[in-house]
Amino acid sequence: MGQSPSPFDPLKIGGIEIPGRVYKAATSETSADEDGFVTDRLLLFYERMARGGTPMMITGNMYAGPLGKSTQNMTGIEADEKIPGLRRLTDRVHELGSLIFGQVSHCGRQVVAHLMGFEAVSASAVNEPTMGTQPRPLTLAEIDNVVEEFGAAGARASEAGFDGIEIHGGHGYLISQFLTPHTNRRSDAYGGGFENRTRLMVEVLRAVRAAVGPAFPIVLKLNGDDSLVGRRGLGTDELVRVGRLAQDEGCDAIEVSVGHYESGFRMCAGSFEGFYREFLEHGSGQDMTRLRQAVLRLLHPLLDRVSGRMWPPREGFNLAYSRRFKKELDIPVICVGGFQSVEAIAGALERGDADAVSSGRQFIADPFFYRHLREGRTGPTCDFCNRCLARTGYEPVDCYNPTVRAAKEALLREVGE
C-alpha cells in the first residue's frame, strides 16, 4: 500500500494539479458592487489568502442569470461585461502563486424575492419557510434558459482565467431543488423518478463541459444528506448515486456538504454565540416583520443556545458523508465542514475519508491559515460563532467576533498591512 497523502501533497483535479489538499471553500462575500462587478475589496479578500499560500480557493457563489441572484452585492458572471473584473481577480491570485475556481449557482426559491425585485422560481411551487418565499415553477423554456446561462457562465469563467469551475448542486439551491422530491413535485420530464430529477443537473454539466472543453476542471458541490427530517429529502445513498451520475457525465471532483436552508444550520455548525442578535441588527433580520423582530429580540439568547446544541461545532462534521462518496467514486472527493487543525485534516486524508478538505470560516478568521498549517503555527482561530454568516448579504465578508477579529488584525499588521 502506498503512503497516505498529507495535507500538503498535490492533487490532480481534471487537467490541473493543485499543490496541496486544503482549500478555501465558497463563502458568501457581499463584496461586489450593487451591479455584481468585482471591487477592490473583493480583490483584497482573495489576495490575502493567496499571499498565505492557499493552494486553491473557490469563490463565493456567482449568479449565472438575473433570477439566480440571492443577495445584494453578490458577484455576477451572467454578462460578458463582468469578464474584465473577474480577470483582475484571477490575475492577482495567479501573480501570488495560488489557483482559483469560480463557483456558479442559481438560488431558486432561497431568496427574499421582494427585496431583490423579482419573482422567485423553483422546480415547484413549494414555500421556502426560512425566507418566507413562495416561488413559482419554472417553465420548460425557462429551464432551457437556465441551462444556457450555466453554459455561458462556464465560458466566461474560462475566459476570465479561472482555473476551474464549481457548480453548486447542494444546499437547497436550484439544482438541489430539482434533485430533491420535497421541492420537486413536477410531473413532466424534470420531475418524478431519479432520471427526471437529475435531468437539470446533467444538462447543466453537459452545457458547461461543451463551453469549457475537455481539460477544464468541473467540480460539483453536493449534499451528503438533505437533512430534511419529516420531508422527502435525499439521503446519502441516493446522493452518492447522484455523484456517480455526475462522474459519468465528466465531472472531475465532488465537494460534499449537507442540508438545505430549510434544514436549519447543519451546513454551518457552530456555537452561535451572538448570532441572532447580529442577524437582527446587521443582517436580514432588519427586513423581518415587526412581530418577528420583537420575538427575536426577546428570545435571541435562548436561540443561540438551542442552535449551538442542535448543530454543535466540530471538525469534519461531513466526513461520514464524504467517506461514502469516496468508497464509490473514482474522482476526487473534497469534504467541507469546520476544519481548522492539521491533526483533523491529516486524519481525514489518512483514513481515506476524503482526498482533500475545504474550509470557509477558518480562512475568514485567518487568511494565512494554510501557511500556518505548514509552519505548525496557530494563527487566529475561528470559534464558529457564525456572526460572519449572520451579516451575509448586508455586510462584506469578514470576522465579526471581537476577540478573533483583534487577533486577525494583529496578524495583518504583522505581515505589513
N, C-alpha and C positions, 0 to 999 in steps of 0.2 A: 504493500500500500504506500502511496505517496505521502509526503508530508502535508499536514493540514495548512491551508493558506493563512497568512497573517493579515491583520488589517491594512498592512502597507504593501501587500503584494499586488501586482497588476491583475486586471480582469478584462477580458475581451467581451464587448457587447456589440454585436453586429460587426461593422467593418472597422471599429476603432478599439484601441487598447487604452484602458483607463488606469493610471498609475497609482492605484490604491483602491480600497474597498469601503471607505467611509465617505458618504456623500451628503451634501446638503439637500434635504427634502424640500419639496414645494411648500411654500408658506404664503398666505395672503399678504400682499405687500402694501397696498393702499399708498403707493408711491409714484404712480404715473400722474400726468396732468388730467384735467377733467375730461379730455377727449381721448385718453388712453395712450398718449405718447410718452416715450421714455424721458425721464427727468434726470438731472444731476443727482438728486437724492437716491433714485433707484440705482444709478451707476455706483454711487458710493457704497450702498448696501452690499453689492456683489464684489466690488473692488476690495473691500476689507477681507472678505472670505478668501478671495483669490490670493491676496498678499499672505494670508495664513496658510497657504499651501494646499487648500482643499482640492482634491483630485478632480471632482466633478460636482457641479451644482445644478439643481433643477429649479427653474424659475417658478414663481407663483403662477397660478393658472391664468392664462391669457385667453381672452374670449375670441372665438373663431368667427362669430357673427353677432349682430347687434342684439338679438334676443338671448344671447348666451352670457351677457354681461351681468354679473351678480351684485357688484358693489360699485360705488363711486371710486374714482382714481385707480381703477383696475387697468392693467396693461392690456392693450389690444394688439391682435395680429390679424385683424379682419380686413385690412386695406393695405394696398401697396405703399401708401404714404407712411406707414409705420416702419417700413424696412430700414431707412437710414438711421433712425433712432435705435432700433434693435441692433443694427450693425455696430453702432457706437458701443453698445453694451458688450457684444461678443468680442469685438476687437480689444477692448480694455481687459477683459478677462483673459484672453489669449496672450496679450502682452505680459501678463503677470504669471503665466505658466499653468493656468487651470483650464478645464473644459466646462462647457455649459450646455445643458439641454433645455429646450423650451417646452413647458407644459401647456397643452391646449385643452380647453374644456368648453362645455355648454352647461349653464346652471339648470336649465329646465325649470322645474317648479320651485327650486330652492333659491328664492329671491323675494324681497319685499317689492313686488312689481309696481305698485302705485308710486313708490319713491323713485323708481328707475324710469317711470314714464312709459311703460309698455305693458302689454298683456302677457302674463306668464303662460308658457306652453309646457307640455309633458307628453308622455306616452298616452296617458288617460287623464280624465278629469277627477283626480284624487287629491283632496285637500292636503296641503302641507301644514301640519299643526304648529310647528315651531316658528314658521314665518308668517302664519296666518294667510297663506296664499291659496287661492282656488285657480288652478290652471285650466286651460282648455286643451283638448287633444290636438296634436299636430296632424295636419292633413298629409296625404301621401306625397303631394307636390312639395310640401314644406319639409318632409323628411328627406326627399331628394336634395333639397336646397341645403339642409344641414350637412349631408354627406359632402356636397360640393364645397361648402365652407371649410370643413376639416381638411379636405384635399388641398384647397388653396392656401390654407394656413400652413400646411406642411411644406408647400413650395416656398412660401415666404420665409419660413424658419430656415430652410436650406440656403436660400439666397442671402439671408441676413447673417449667415455664418455660424448658426448654432451647430453643435457637434452631434446633436440627436434631438429627437422629439419624444415627449411623453404624452400619450393620450390618456385623459382622465376618464376611466371607466368605473370608478368607485365612488364612495362617499355620498351616494344618492344623487349625483349629478345626472345629466340627461341620459347618457349611455347606461348608467346604472339603473335609472328609472325604467328603461326598456328591458333590461335583464331581469328585473325583479317582479314576480307576479303581483305583489301588493300594489305596485304603482303602474303595472302594465296589465290592463284589462281589455285590451283590444281584441277584436275578432277578425282582423284582416291578416295580411302576410307578416305583420310585425308583432303579433300577439298570440298567446296560446302556448304552444309547445316550445321546447328548447330551441329548435332551429329558427322559429319565428322570432322569439325574444332576443336571440343573439344576432339577428339579421342586421340591425343598425350597426352594431359593433363591427361585424365582418365587413360591411360596406365601407365604413369609415377606415378600417385598416387597409382595405384594398385601395381606396382613393388616395390615402396618404402615401402608400408604397408606390403607386403609379406616379405620384408627384415628386417623390424624393429619390427614386432609383433604388437599386438592389443593395447598396452598401451602407446607406444612411441608417443609423440605428433608430429603431422604433421601440419604445418601452410602453407598456400598458399598465396603468395603475388599476388594481382590482381589490375588492374587498376579500378578506379571508372568511368573513361571515357578515351577513347584513345586520345581524343583531336587532331584528325586528320581532321581539317577543310577542306572541299572540297574533301576529300578522303573517302573511305569506311571503316572508323574506327568504333569501337563499342561504343555505348552509354551506359548509366548507366543501362537501363532496361535489355539489353542483358547480360551485365557483372554481374548483380545480378543473372540472370538465370544461368550463369556460376558458380557463387558462390554456388547456390543451388545444382547444379550437383556435385560440389566438396564435399559439405556437405554430399550428398547421398553416395558418394564414400568413406566416412570415414575421410575426412579432419576435423581437430579439431579446427581450427580457420582460419579466413581470415584477412590479413593485407591489407588495402585499400590505394592505391596511385593513380597516374594519369600519362598518357602520354607515348609516345614513344620518342626516341631521335629525331625523325623527327618532333615531336610536338613543338620543341623549349625547353624552360627551365621551363615548367609548374611544373615539379616534384621537382624543387629546386628554387621556387620563392624567389626573393631576391632583394637587392639594386643594385648588380652587380658593385659596386664601385671598379674599378681597375681590374675587372675580365678579360677583353680581353687582356690587357697588360700582366697580369700574364699568361694567356693561351698562348700568343705568345712567351714570354721569358722563361717560365719554364714548359709549358705543351706541348700538342701535336701540338700546333701551330708551334713548331720548325720543324715539319716534313711536313708542308704545302709547296705548290709551292711558288716560289719567288714572283710571282704576287699576290697570296693571302696574303702572309706576308706583302707585300708593302701596299695593301689595308687596312689590319688590323692595321698597324702602323699609317696610315692616319686617320682612322675612329674610332679607339677604344674608344675615349671619347664619341662620338655620340652613338656608340653601347651600351656602359654602360648605358646611359640614356634611350635609347629606350627599352632595355631589362628590366630595372627597372620599366618602365611604363607598359610594356606588362604583366610582371609577378611580380607584387609588393609583398613584403614580408608581411605576416600577419599570425597570429597564427591559426592553424587549417584549412588550406586552402583546405583540402579534406573532411571536415566534412559533407558537403552537400551530398557527395557520401556515406560515411560510414553510415550516417543516413538511407539511403535507404537499404543498406545491413542489418543493424541492425533490421529493420522492418520485413524483410522476412526470416532471418536465425535464427536458434536456437543455433548455435555455436558462441563463442565469436568473436567479430569484433574489430580489432585494427586499429586505424587511425594514419597515419604518416602525417607530414606536418607542420613544423615550430613552434612546441610547445616549449615554454620556460618560462611560468609563471604558478603558481599554480592556478590562477584565471581561465585562459583559459582551463587548464586541468580539473579542478573540474567542470567547467561549461559544458564541453563536456560530462562528465560522468553523471552529474545530469540531463541533458536534455535527456539522453539516446541516444546520437549521436554515442557513441562507448562504448565498455566495457573496453578498455584500449587505451593508446596512445603510440606512439613511436616517438623518436626524434633522429636525426643524428647530424646535425651541432652544436646544443647546447651542446651535450656531447663532441664534439671535442673541443669546446671552454672551457668547464667546466666539466672535468671528474667526479667531485664531485657534479654534478647537482642535483642528486636525494637527497643526504644528505642535500644540501642547500634548496631544496623544503621542506623537512621535518622540517628543523630548522627555516624556514621562513627567510632565509638569501639570499641575492643576491650575487652570485659569478660572475665570468667572463661571459659576455653576448654576444652571437653571434649577429653580426649586418647584417648577411646574405649577406656579400659582395661576397661570393662564390669563394673566392680565393683558398680555400681548394680544391674545385672541379676543378678549372682550372688546378691544378697540378696532377690530377688523372692519374695514370699510369706512372708518371715521378718523383714524389717526394713522400716520405712517408706521410701518412695522418697526418695532424696537422693543427693548426690555423696559417694562414699566414697574418692575419691582424695585423699590428704592435701594435696598441693600445690594441686590445683584447688579443693578444699573451703576451704582457707585463703583463696584469692582470693575465693571466693563469700562467705565470712563477712565479709571486709573490705568487699565491696560492700554487704552488708546493713547493716553498721554505718554506711556512708557515707550510705545512704538513710534511716537513722533507726531501724533495728531493733536 
